[in-house]
Structure formats: C-alpha cells, structure tokens
C-alpha cells in the first residue's frame, strides 16, 4: 500500500506541473460524444447508430460477442464441436472459422485432444450489426473421445441474441453424436 501511495505522490509531482493546475471535472455521459482539439465535448448522436439494446464487445472470459453469441460448455476432456448454420446455409465450425455473414469461431477447446481441459468452452459469434435475420441452427457434435470413458457427455449452450439469453442443455454419446437446436433472429 505504501508503494502505491509513493507512486501516486511521484506521478502527481511530475504530471501535474506538466499539465498545469487546471481543475478537471469528470462526468459520465451515455451516447456518442468526442472531445475536439480545443477540449470541447461534441455530441455526435446525429451520425452514430443508436442500438435498441446494449451489447458488450467481449465477455468476462474474453469471448467474442455481438448480435449473436453461442457458447458451448461441458465438463470432460472429450472433443465436442460447436457449429452454427446461418440463414444462407453457411456453417461456422472448426473447419470454417469465419463466414461471409460475419459469424466466427473464436474459441475451440480440446481440439484433437490437444491441450485438454475439464472446463472447455467453444464460442461462435456475429459482431454487432452484422448478423442477418432468419433461421439458424446450432449443432453440438461429439467429435472424438479423448479418454477411455463411454458415458453420455452433458453440455450447456448459452445463446445470446440481441441481449436476450437462453440456456439450452443436452448430451451427446457414441450412439447420439449430434444434437441440434434451431433459433431465429428477427
């Protein structure tokens, strides 16, 4: 704690004389603004889009997000694969990480049983204002087992569409290797 205070005192002693002793006012504003070269706040709301919902550009885990985010989680070292088919029939998956509509796979866990974890995550998303409207299909596939087990592998898919979250659950097995979930974006 004392090192932090020493740092603050040193920074204050060095930085404040450089910038003068002008008082600063901090105010949080929502909307679209910029500060011009003279230091005046300018409202840019006429040229900035105003979405009807607020979307974070990334999640706490560092996953990409936007109009659509599909996140797969399971609790084994097995290699499950997440796929999403867009309204044009393009498939985002480990073998096709990005499609023309903007969809992209940014996390592929336990791929080919390399660097396995027991808390794997896979994530596919469409950035803000890029997802086309229409019908989509999510698929969860048991690509390969990375251990000697044969039990069902339960999973959870979190579907975020324009700020609305749904949790979808299921399981895959050697007998039922693929589970599908349709959804629409209006």
Backbone as a chain_set.jsonl record, in Angstrom:
{"seq": "XXXXXXXXXXXXXXXXXXXXXXXXXXXXXXXXXXXXXXXXXXXXXXXXXXXXXXXXXXXXXXXXXXXXXXXXXXXXXXXXXXXXXXXXXXXXXXXXXXXXXXXXXXXXXXXXXXXXXXXXXXXXXXXXXXXXXXXXXXXXXXXXXXXXXXXXXXXXXXXXXXXXXXXXXXXXXXXXXXXXXXXXXX", "coords": {"N": [[0.82, -1.195, 0.0], [1.96, 1.234, 0.76], [3.808, 1.58, -1.281], [2.113, 2.072, -3.41], [1.015, 4.555, -2.635], [3.372, 6.076, -2.67], [3.915, 5.977, -5.397], [1.683, 7.351, -6.434], [2.111, 9.896, -5.318], [4.59, 10.579, -6.511], [3.903, 10.482, -9.257], [1.932, 12.472, -9.267], [3.513, 14.686, -8.555], [5.148, 14.895, -10.779], [3.479, 14.855, -13.08], [1.362, 16.764, -12.737], [2.595, 19.41, -12.718], [3.357, 19.5, -15.403], [0.984, 19.569, -16.884], [-0.211, 21.723, -15.773], [-2.207, 23.44, -13.278], [-4.906, 23.088, -13.74], [-8.305, 22.602, -12.996], [-10.113, 19.554, -13.139], [-13.069, 18.083, -14.374], [-15.043, 15.31, -13.99], [-17.444, 13.53, -15.709], [-19.959, 11.23, -16.314], [-21.366, 10.29, -19.339], [-23.94, 9.078, -21.384], [-24.138, 7.953, -24.689], [-23.092, 9.289, -27.837], [-20.166, 10.847, -28.134], [-17.413, 13.163, -28.575], [-14.258, 14.66, -27.822], [-13.175, 17.701, -28.995], [-10.23, 19.238, -30.599], [-9.917, 21.59, -29.093], [-10.748, 20.875, -26.633], [-13.452, 20.762, -26.149], [-16.532, 19.199, -25.548], [-18.285, 17.36, -27.927], [-21.432, 16.537, -29.258], [-22.228, 13.685, -31.007], [-24.47, 12.366, -31.838], [-26.096, 12.494, -34.105], [-24.737, 11.218, -36.138], [-24.031, 8.757, -35.161], [-24.894, 5.328, -34.694], [-27.784, 4.192, -32.912], [-28.324, 1.655, -31.011], [-31.023, -0.521, -29.997], [-30.507, -1.941, -27.795], [-27.959, -2.822, -25.419], [-24.775, -4.019, -26.045], [-22.003, -5.893, -25.059], [-18.623, -5.88, -26.155], [-16.92, -7.946, -25.578], [-16.894, -10.826, -23.452], [-16.595, -11.547, -19.894], [-14.852, -13.742, -19.93], [-13.354, -13.252, -22.117], [-14.48, -13.899, -24.529], [-15.705, -13.542, -27.862], [-18.494, -11.48, -28.759], [-21.783, -10.221, -29.661], [-24.418, -9.42, -31.918], [-25.306, -12.04, -32.046], [-24.362, -14.673, -29.936], [-23.044, -17.78, -29.299], [-22.33, -20.099, -26.956], [-20.658, -22.939, -25.927], [-20.4, -25.23, -23.276], [-18.888, -27.818, -21.374], [-17.958, -30.639, -19.262], [-15.784, -32.449, -19.538], [-12.746, -33.977, -20.821], [-13.136, -34.586, -23.421], [-13.463, -34.079, -27.016], [-15.706, -31.974, -28.047], [-17.622, -30.422, -30.608], [-18.749, -27.272, -31.754], [-21.151, -25.937, -33.913], [-22.629, -23.492, -36.038], [-25.193, -22.815, -38.245], [-25.902, -20.382, -40.612], [-28.575, -18.192, -41.936], [-28.134, -18.324, -44.714], [-27.124, -20.795, -45.135], [-24.454, -21.164, -44.641], [-21.844, -22.546, -42.706], [-20.456, -22.081, -39.567], [-17.702, -23.351, -38.011], [-15.137, -25.534, -36.614], [-13.708, -26.203, -38.904], [-14.295, -24.187, -40.633], [-13.851, -21.31, -39.867], [-14.797, -18.693, -40.167], [-17.485, -16.948, -41.716], [-19.099, -15.407, -44.627], [-21.274, -13.844, -43.68], [-20.42, -12.772, -41.329], [-20.217, -14.323, -39.058], [-18.196, -16.03, -36.648], [-15.864, -18.389, -35.325], [-14.25, -18.23, -32.32], [-13.131, -19.55, -30.172], [-11.961, -22.772, -29.629], [-12.041, -25.515, -27.904], [-10.177, -28.297, -26.5], [-9.43, -29.359, -28.936], [-8.795, -31.909, -31.207], [-7.936, -33.458, -29.087], [-5.823, -32.153, -27.897], [-3.971, -30.302, -25.553], [-5.909, -30.493, -23.468], [-8.705, -29.682, -21.316], [-10.76, -29.773, -18.364], [-12.749, -27.99, -18.222], [-13.885, -27.012, -20.693], [-14.578, -24.622, -23.331], [-16.381, -23.518, -26.134], [-16.918, -21.095, -28.68], [-18.987, -19.148, -30.742], [-19.737, -16.313, -32.673], [-21.54, -13.405, -33.935], [-20.56, -10.236, -34.817], [-21.695, -6.995, -33.546], [-24.424, -5.617, -35.272], [-24.046, -7.174, -37.577], [-25.2, -9.687, -37.925], [-27.311, -11.562, -39.982], [-30.897, -11.502, -40.417], [-33.185, -14.228, -39.864], [-33.392, -17.87, -40.039], [-31.479, -19.98, -37.959], [-29.247, -22.694, -37.095], [-28.014, -24.465, -34.376], [-25.471, -26.798, -33.706], [-24.229, -29.403, -31.72], [-21.573, -31.531, -31.514], [-20.163, -34.699, -30.887], [-17.003, -35.016, -31.441], [-14.611, -36.5, -30.963], [-13.634, -38.901, -28.514], [-11.52, -38.266, -25.822], [-10.558, -39.738, -23.823], [-10.941, -42.854, -22.022], [-13.574, -43.238, -21.425], [-17.155, -43.958, -21.758], [-19.542, -42.869, -21.168], [-22.525, -40.796, -21.379], [-22.129, -37.398, -22.432], [-22.869, -34.601, -20.883], [-23.909, -31.255, -21.731], [-23.957, -27.634, -21.931], [-25.454, -25.002, -23.645], [-25.178, -21.614, -24.138], [-27.173, -19.197, -25.433], [-27.092, -16.111, -26.813], [-28.991, -13.602, -28.071], [-29.232, -10.567, -29.435], [-29.164, -9.323, -26.863], [-30.873, -10.938, -25.359], [-30.907, -13.821, -23.372], [-30.686, -17.355, -23.545], [-30.67, -20.619, -22.138], [-29.619, -23.695, -23.203], [-29.764, -27.183, -22.943], [-28.289, -30.461, -23.127], [-27.115, -33.721, -24.178], [-24.431, -35.647, -25.537], [-23.428, -38.724, -27.071], [-21.822, -41.898, -27.829], [-23.732, -43.207, -29.302], [-25.574, -41.206, -29.952], [-24.427, -38.795, -31.483], [-24.752, -36.135, -32.305], [-26.487, -33.148, -31.508], [-29.101, -30.892, -32.159], [-30.229, -27.475, -32.237], [-32.626, -25.292, -33.242], [-32.959, -21.765, -33.99], [-34.193, -18.385, -34.323], [-33.502, -15.151, -35.721], [-34.968, -12.158, -35.612]], "CA": [[0.0, 0.0, 0.0], [2.801, 2.429, 0.806], [4.39, 1.748, -2.618], [1.068, 2.699, -4.223], [0.96, 5.968, -2.262], [4.576, 6.714, -3.176], [3.738, 6.115, -6.842], [0.711, 8.419, -6.663], [2.757, 11.165, -4.977], [5.587, 10.851, -7.537], [3.192, 10.786, -10.503], [1.305, 13.78, -9.076], [4.549, 15.709, -8.56], [5.712, 15.006, -12.118], [2.466, 15.079, -14.118], [0.579, 17.981, -12.547], [3.259, 20.615, -13.231], [3.4, 19.475, -16.864], [-0.32, 19.944, -17.407], [-0.73, 22.889, -15.057], [-3.079, 23.131, -12.146], [-6.304, 23.225, -14.147], [-9.181, 21.621, -12.357], [-10.77, 18.654, -14.087], [-14.385, 17.611, -13.958], [-15.37, 14.034, -14.609], [-18.883, 13.319, -15.765], [-20.302, 10.117, -17.178], [-22.459, 10.583, -20.265], [-24.259, 7.997, -22.301], [-24.386, 8.451, -26.029], [-21.963, 9.331, -28.761], [-19.509, 12.129, -27.952], [-15.965, 13.233, -28.705], [-13.672, 15.922, -27.391], [-12.456, 18.284, -30.122], [-8.875, 19.676, -30.232], [-9.954, 22.678, -28.097], [-11.197, 20.319, -25.362], [-14.903, 20.925, -26.017], [-17.288, 17.972, -25.778], [-19.22, 17.494, -29.036], [-22.442, 15.491, -29.366], [-22.202, 13.095, -32.349], [-25.607, 11.448, -31.925], [-26.674, 12.517, -35.449], [-24.032, 10.318, -37.047], [-23.768, 7.483, -34.503], [-26.071, 4.46, -34.573], [-28.287, 4.044, -31.539], [-28.966, 0.35, -30.901], [-32.11, -0.605, -29.024], [-30.011, -2.733, -26.68], [-26.539, -2.614, -25.182], [-24.02, -5.256, -26.223], [-20.58, -5.821, -24.746], [-17.794, -6.397, -27.243], [-16.368, -9.217, -25.147], [-17.412, -11.285, -22.175], [-15.532, -11.623, -18.893], [-13.899, -14.794, -20.295], [-12.656, -12.839, -23.325], [-15.143, -14.47, -25.691], [-16.347, -12.585, -28.747], [-19.938, -11.391, -28.624], [-22.406, -9.251, -30.559], [-25.846, -9.69, -32.153], [-25.491, -13.456, -31.679], [-23.242, -15.373, -29.315], [-23.383, -19.156, -28.935], [-21.214, -20.596, -26.159], [-20.8, -24.328, -25.503], [-19.586, -25.627, -22.116], [-19.066, -29.179, -20.88], [-17.033, -30.881, -18.146], [-14.887, -33.588, -19.759], [-11.64, -33.658, -21.731], [-13.501, -35.01, -24.774], [-13.516, -33.023, -28.024], [-17.013, -31.644, -28.621], [-17.529, -29.317, -31.557], [-19.894, -26.382, -31.898], [-21.377, -25.416, -35.264], [-23.848, -22.708, -36.238], [-25.521, -22.594, -39.649], [-26.602, -19.104, -40.756], [-29.726, -18.276, -42.838], [-27.715, -18.633, -46.09], [-26.619, -22.165, -45.183], [-23.023, -21.189, -44.318], [-21.595, -23.166, -41.402], [-19.291, -21.678, -38.776], [-17.254, -24.53, -37.267], [-13.671, -25.605, -36.534], [-13.155, -26.32, -40.255], [-14.709, -22.994, -41.377], [-13.891, -20.43, -38.687], [-15.477, -17.424, -40.437], [-18.36, -16.991, -42.897], [-19.341, -14.069, -45.18], [-22.265, -13.076, -42.923], [-19.764, -12.194, -40.158], [-20.079, -15.297, -37.978], [-16.839, -16.538, -36.48], [-15.489, -19.221, -34.18], [-13.047, -17.65, -31.731], [-12.561, -20.455, -29.176], [-12.178, -24.181, -29.952], [-11.358, -26.212, -26.814], [-9.901, -29.733, -26.572], [-9.347, -29.723, -30.353], [-7.955, -33.074, -31.497], [-7.443, -33.953, -27.795], [-4.565, -31.479, -27.591], [-4.12, -29.266, -24.531], [-7.257, -30.67, -22.938], [-9.124, -29.123, -20.035], [-12.052, -30.3, -17.912], [-13.706, -26.878, -18.262], [-13.75, -26.475, -22.047], [-15.544, -23.668, -23.872], [-16.299, -23.163, -27.554], [-17.703, -19.878, -28.836], [-19.233, -18.614, -32.085], [-20.486, -15.064, -32.535], [-21.669, -12.436, -35.009], [-20.385, -8.917, -34.217], [-22.835, -6.079, -33.522], [-24.974, -5.129, -36.556], [-23.623, -7.99, -38.714], [-25.941, -10.948, -38.059], [-28.509, -11.457, -40.822], [-32.129, -12.059, -39.859], [-33.572, -15.507, -40.441], [-33.307, -19.1, -39.249], [-30.154, -20.519, -37.664], [-29.224, -23.983, -36.403], [-26.844, -24.776, -33.548], [-25.201, -28.223, -33.58], [-23.161, -29.841, -30.828], [-21.155, -32.819, -32.056], [-19.071, -35.436, -30.24], [-16.013, -35.243, -32.487], [-13.845, -37.672, -30.551], [-13.381, -39.067, -27.079], [-10.094, -38.09, -25.519], [-10.241, -40.655, -22.727], [-11.466, -44.204, -22.227], [-14.972, -43.295, -20.985], [-18.206, -44.16, -22.758], [-20.781, -42.294, -20.634], [-23.052, -39.599, -22.033], [-21.425, -36.157, -22.094], [-23.826, -33.499, -20.81], [-23.369, -29.947, -22.099], [-24.843, -26.482, -21.838], [-25.232, -23.977, -24.659], [-25.772, -20.318, -23.821], [-27.492, -18.482, -26.674], [-27.372, -14.695, -26.618], [-29.439, -12.964, -29.305], [-29.601, -9.161, -29.221], [-29.36, -9.019, -25.453], [-31.714, -11.942, -24.698], [-30.134, -15.041, -23.126], [-31.358, -18.646, -23.368], [-29.776, -21.731, -21.825], [-30.049, -24.94, -23.833], [-28.983, -28.296, -22.402], [-28.414, -31.739, -23.805], [-25.95, -34.59, -24.015], [-24.04, -36.428, -26.705], [-22.879, -40.037, -26.716], [-21.373, -42.652, -29.002], [-24.923, -43.566, -30.071], [-26.241, -39.98, -30.366], [-23.256, -37.929, -31.536], [-25.07, -34.75, -32.647], [-27.739, -32.574, -31.012], [-29.359, -29.635, -32.859], [-31.16, -26.511, -31.675], [-32.914, -24.185, -34.159], [-33.409, -20.478, -33.438], [-34.382, -17.342, -35.343], [-33.194, -13.77, -35.407], [-35.942, -11.324, -36.348]], "C": [[0.864, 1.26, 0.0], [3.494, 2.661, -0.532], [3.39, 2.433, -3.545], [0.996, 4.189, -3.918], [2.193, 6.713, -2.755], [4.465, 6.955, -4.675], [2.789, 7.26, -7.158], [1.349, 9.781, -6.396], [3.762, 11.543, -6.058], [4.906, 11.233, -8.844], [2.55, 12.161, -10.399], [2.348, 14.89, -9.168], [5.123, 15.929, -9.952], [4.66, 15.433, -13.135], [1.742, 16.407, -13.943], [1.3, 19.244, -13.014], [3.308, 20.661, -14.755], [2.094, 19.995, -17.449], [-0.91, 21.167, -16.716], [-1.663, 22.467, -13.951], [-4.538, 23.351, -12.495], [-7.142, 22.187, -13.439], [-9.876, 20.8, -13.427], [-12.096, 18.209, -13.51], [-14.656, 16.325, -14.709], [-16.879, 13.858, -14.575], [-19.151, 12.185, -16.735], [-21.483, 10.522, -18.042], [-22.691, 9.353, -21.117], [-24.576, 8.606, -23.642], [-23.106, 8.448, -26.823], [-21.356, 10.729, -28.718], [-18.038, 12.019, -28.314], [-15.504, 14.587, -28.204], [-12.857, 16.465, -28.559], [-11.091, 18.787, -29.676], [-8.837, 20.814, -29.203], [-10.447, 22.188, -26.747], [-12.692, 20.448, -25.108], [-15.588, 19.614, -26.38], [-18.305, 18.211, -26.883], [-20.14, 16.29, -29.084], [-22.458, 14.997, -30.809], [-23.402, 12.186, -32.6], [-26.249, 11.424, -33.312], [-26.013, 11.51, -36.382], [-23.75, 8.946, -36.44], [-25.029, 6.637, -34.465], [-26.508, 4.378, -33.122], [-29.024, 2.723, -31.441], [-30.05, 0.37, -29.827], [-31.721, -1.453, -27.822], [-28.531, -2.467, -26.549], [-25.834, -3.962, -25.277], [-22.572, -5.001, -25.845], [-19.81, -6.397, -25.926], [-17.088, -7.682, -26.856], [-16.907, -9.55, -23.77], [-16.281, -11.321, -21.161], [-14.473, -12.681, -19.228], [-13.109, -14.432, -21.545], [-13.26, -13.406, -24.595], [-15.749, -13.359, -26.538], [-17.855, -12.628, -28.568], [-20.476, -10.335, -29.581], [-23.884, -9.528, -30.681], [-26.204, -11.114, -31.74], [-24.212, -13.945, -31.032], [-23.741, -16.731, -28.876], [-22.159, -19.732, -28.233], [-21.534, -21.987, -25.633], [-19.86, -24.587, -24.33], [-19.913, -27.074, -21.765], [-17.959, -29.461, -19.888], [-16.21, -32.15, -18.305], [-13.747, -33.128, -20.672], [-11.938, -34.076, -23.168], [-13.593, -33.81, -25.714], [-14.93, -32.923, -28.588], [-16.805, -30.487, -29.578], [-18.85, -28.589, -31.649], [-19.95, -25.911, -33.335], [-22.614, -24.543, -35.228], [-24.003, -22.491, -37.733], [-26.325, -21.31, -39.744], [-27.757, -19.229, -41.764], [-29.385, -18.589, -44.298], [-27.182, -20.048, -46.236], [-25.13, -22.278, -44.927], [-22.838, -21.706, -42.902], [-20.316, -22.614, -40.788], [-18.941, -22.876, -37.914], [-15.731, -24.535, -37.262], [-13.03, -25.656, -37.913], [-13.494, -25.122, -41.141], [-14.94, -21.891, -40.346], [-14.589, -19.094, -38.923], [-16.28, -17.55, -41.722], [-18.659, -15.569, -43.36], [-20.345, -13.217, -44.385], [-21.684, -12.473, -41.645], [-19.58, -13.161, -39.005], [-18.666, -15.829, -37.89], [-16.691, -17.358, -35.206], [-14.218, -18.621, -33.614], [-12.419, -18.519, -30.652], [-12.951, -21.882, -29.533], [-11.372, -25.006, -28.944], [-11.212, -27.707, -27.082], [-9.787, -30.237, -28.013], [-8.344, -30.847, -30.56], [-7.276, -33.62, -30.241], [-6.095, -33.351, -27.417], [-4.819, -30.369, -26.575], [-5.473, -29.314, -23.853], [-7.453, -30.028, -21.573], [-10.456, -29.759, -19.65], [-13.093, -29.197, -17.773], [-13.658, -26.223, -19.639], [-14.902, -25.54, -22.43], [-15.297, -23.563, -25.37], [-17.252, -21.998, -27.757], [-17.77, -19.455, -30.295], [-20.068, -17.354, -31.902], [-20.562, -14.31, -33.856], [-21.51, -11.071, -34.364], [-21.654, -8.06, -34.326], [-23.155, -5.586, -34.936], [-24.518, -5.941, -37.768], [-24.454, -9.241, -38.926], [-27.171, -10.75, -38.941], [-29.736, -12.037, -40.108], [-32.439, -13.369, -40.559], [-33.369, -16.655, -39.481], [-31.869, -19.603, -39.164], [-30.313, -21.898, -37.047], [-27.906, -24.132, -35.664], [-26.7, -26.289, -33.54], [-24.045, -28.433, -32.612], [-22.839, -31.27, -31.236], [-20.04, -33.423, -31.192], [-18.084, -35.79, -31.347], [-15.173, -36.468, -32.171], [-13.724, -37.706, -29.031], [-11.877, -38.975, -26.861], [-9.644, -38.97, -24.357], [-10.863, -42.004, -23.031], [-12.938, -44.331, -21.844], [-15.944, -43.543, -22.128], [-19.54, -43.579, -22.294], [-21.235, -41.113, -21.487], [-22.261, -38.38, -21.554], [-22.452, -35.025, -22.071], [-23.133, -32.178, -21.159], [-24.427, -28.875, -21.891], [-24.455, -25.502, -22.934], [-25.932, -22.71, -24.179], [-25.932, -19.577, -25.134], [-27.874, -17.058, -26.322], [-27.764, -14.111, -27.965], [-29.964, -11.579, -28.965], [-29.989, -8.865, -27.779], [-30.217, -10.001, -24.686], [-30.927, -13.246, -24.577], [-31.048, -16.245, -22.918], [-30.3, -19.67, -23.001], [-30.386, -23.004, -22.381], [-29.169, -26.053, -23.286], [-29.228, -29.557, -23.206], [-27.232, -32.612, -23.459], [-25.694, -35.309, -25.332], [-23.424, -37.727, -26.205], [-22.388, -40.711, -27.988], [-22.553, -43.031, -29.891], [-25.646, -42.336, -30.63], [-25.188, -38.868, -30.386], [-23.549, -36.463, -31.813], [-26.424, -34.353, -32.094], [-27.888, -31.209, -31.678], [-30.397, -28.795, -32.132], [-31.414, -25.429, -32.723], [-33.252, -22.918, -33.38], [-33.503, -19.479, -34.582], [-33.955, -16.0, -34.809], [-34.105, -12.916, -36.268], [-35.393, -9.938, -36.614]], "O": [[0.544, 2.238, -0.676], [3.75, 3.808, -0.897], [3.766, 3.27, -4.365], [0.923, 5.005, -4.837], [2.087, 7.852, -3.209], [4.869, 8.007, -5.171], [3.061, 8.058, -8.055], [1.149, 10.719, -7.168], [3.797, 12.696, -6.488], [5.297, 12.215, -9.476], [2.616, 12.941, -11.349], [2.099, 15.923, -9.789], [5.543, 17.04, -10.275], [4.932, 16.294, -13.972], [1.529, 17.114, -14.928], [0.673, 20.087, -13.656], [3.302, 21.744, -15.34], [2.102, 20.774, -18.402], [-2.013, 21.594, -17.057], [-1.879, 21.278, -13.719], [-5.326, 23.758, -11.641], [-6.738, 21.033, -13.299], [-10.189, 21.31, -14.503], [-12.224, 17.988, -12.306], [-14.512, 16.268, -15.931], [-17.51, 14.021, -13.53], [-18.631, 12.179, -17.851], [-22.482, 11.037, -17.54], [-21.748, 8.672, -21.519], [-25.211, 9.657, -23.722], [-22.165, 7.711, -26.529], [-21.958, 11.686, -29.206], [-17.479, 10.923, -28.357], [-16.278, 15.544, -28.167], [-11.959, 15.791, -29.062], [-10.805, 18.77, -28.478], [-7.832, 20.985, -28.514], [-10.56, 22.977, -25.808], [-13.15, 20.264, -23.98], [-15.266, 18.995, -27.394], [-19.1, 19.147, -26.804], [-19.688, 15.152, -28.966], [-22.673, 15.782, -31.733], [-23.354, 11.328, -33.481], [-26.887, 10.433, -33.669], [-26.648, 11.005, -37.308], [-23.272, 8.056, -37.143], [-26.119, 7.16, -34.23], [-25.687, 4.484, -32.212], [-30.214, 2.654, -31.747], [-30.005, 1.161, -28.885], [-32.535, -1.658, -26.922], [-27.91, -1.94, -27.472], [-26.258, -4.934, -24.652], [-21.982, -4.005, -26.264], [-20.293, -7.298, -26.612], [-16.69, -8.445, -27.736], [-17.323, -8.668, -23.019], [-15.12, -11.142, -21.53], [-13.313, -12.527, -18.847], [-12.276, -15.22, -21.993], [-12.611, -13.394, -25.641], [-16.243, -12.362, -26.012], [-18.427, -13.675, -28.264], [-19.704, -9.635, -30.237], [-24.547, -9.834, -29.69], [-27.263, -11.361, -31.163], [-23.114, -13.669, -31.515], [-24.741, -16.833, -28.165], [-21.087, -19.844, -28.827], [-22.555, -22.193, -24.976], [-18.685, -24.222, -24.367], [-21.065, -27.501, -21.848], [-17.094, -28.61, -19.682], [-15.96, -32.855, -17.327], [-13.785, -32.028, -21.223], [-11.082, -33.935, -24.042], [-13.778, -32.675, -25.274], [-15.31, -33.677, -29.484], [-15.912, -29.664, -29.379], [-19.922, -29.194, -31.627], [-18.932, -25.531, -33.914], [-23.548, -24.815, -34.473], [-23.075, -22.044, -38.409], [-27.323, -21.153, -39.04], [-27.902, -20.28, -42.387], [-30.242, -19.067, -45.042], [-26.825, -20.465, -47.338], [-24.583, -23.379, -44.986], [-23.593, -21.342, -42.0], [-19.243, -22.665, -41.39], [-19.785, -23.369, -37.165], [-15.103, -23.646, -37.836], [-11.902, -25.191, -38.075], [-13.031, -25.047, -42.279], [-16.078, -21.58, -39.997], [-14.945, -18.42, -37.956], [-15.837, -18.168, -42.69], [-18.498, -14.622, -42.59], [-20.266, -11.989, -44.418], [-22.379, -11.737, -40.945], [-18.854, -12.853, -38.06], [-18.01, -16.055, -38.906], [-17.294, -17.071, -34.172], [-13.216, -18.506, -34.319], [-11.286, -18.262, -30.246], [-14.132, -22.177, -29.719], [-10.164, -25.179, -29.106], [-12.016, -28.305, -27.796], [-10.024, -31.416, -28.277], [-7.19, -30.75, -30.142], [-6.18, -34.175, -30.312], [-5.315, -33.973, -26.696], [-5.763, -29.593, -26.716], [-6.117, -28.279, -23.68], [-6.515, -29.856, -20.795], [-11.195, -30.23, -20.515], [-14.19, -29.433, -17.267], [-13.419, -25.02, -19.747], [-16.021, -25.65, -21.93], [-14.152, -23.524, -25.82], [-18.28, -21.913, -27.086], [-16.758, -19.409, -30.994], [-20.99, -17.321, -31.086], [-19.768, -14.538, -34.768], [-22.256, -10.756, -33.437], [-22.561, -8.367, -35.1], [-22.264, -5.193, -35.689], [-24.596, -5.443, -38.891], [-24.419, -9.813, -40.015], [-27.986, -9.866, -38.676], [-29.615, -12.952, -39.293], [-32.019, -13.599, -41.693], [-33.196, -16.461, -38.278], [-31.146, -19.646, -40.16], [-31.38, -22.237, -36.535], [-26.83, -23.953, -36.233], [-27.692, -27.001, -33.385], [-23.027, -27.744, -32.67], [-23.727, -32.12, -31.296], [-19.093, -32.733, -30.816], [-18.297, -36.741, -32.1], [-15.035, -37.367, -33.0], [-13.713, -36.672, -28.365], [-11.081, -39.533, -27.616], [-8.479, -38.941, -23.961], [-11.266, -42.269, -24.163], [-13.5, -45.423, -21.928], [-15.612, -43.367, -23.3], [-20.56, -43.774, -22.954], [-20.446, -40.512, -22.216], [-21.786, -38.338, -20.419], [-22.861, -34.543, -23.127], [-21.939, -32.003, -20.917], [-25.61, -29.158, -21.705], [-23.276, -25.209, -23.13], [-27.12, -22.726, -23.855], [-24.962, -19.354, -25.858], [-28.858, -16.823, -25.62], [-26.965, -14.12, -28.902], [-30.992, -11.427, -28.305], [-31.012, -8.234, -27.514], [-30.288, -9.912, -23.46], [-30.35, -13.721, -25.555], [-32.052, -16.165, -22.209], [-29.17, -19.608, -23.486], [-31.526, -23.349, -22.07], [-27.955, -25.884, -23.175], [-30.249, -29.695, -23.88], [-26.446, -32.296, -22.566], [-26.606, -35.544, -26.125], [-22.961, -37.816, -25.068], [-22.519, -40.167, -29.085], [-22.394, -43.163, -31.105], [-26.272, -42.425, -31.687], [-25.068, -38.098, -29.432], [-22.685, -35.616, -31.583], [-27.392, -35.108, -32.189], [-26.923, -30.449, -31.758], [-31.316, -29.317, -31.501], [-30.482, -24.702, -33.066], [-33.763, -22.979, -32.262], [-32.963, -19.7, -35.666], [-34.031, -15.735, -33.61], [-34.027, -12.944, -37.496], [-36.074, -9.109, -37.219]]}, "num_chains": 1, "name": "protein.A"}
